[in-house]
């Protein structure tokens, strides 16, 4: 899919994930749209300064290897932070259940 990069079956007219119509081969880019592909997750973004999927900032016209590496580290740090937060919430919920609804002190 040119919009979300999902690999669809060739027989489908629209993307399974985002419902974007399958482009005709050789279709030119949409006129008047400020589109860019995220260098981290490959999502096709329109008119935004950071990726709608992974929040990676829109790169400058030319991205150095160092900038790309930094963007990858930021995206991984964000993913790790979200995972840790989710796990922490899950542990607190389990502790609360096991203690008759009383929350333990952190």
Secondary structure, 3 states (H helix, E strand, C coil): CCCCCCCCCCCCCECCCCCCECCCCCCCCCCCCCEEECCCCCCEEECCCECCCCCCECCCCCCCHHHHHHHHHHHHHHHHHHHHHHHHHHHHHHHHHHCCCCCCCC
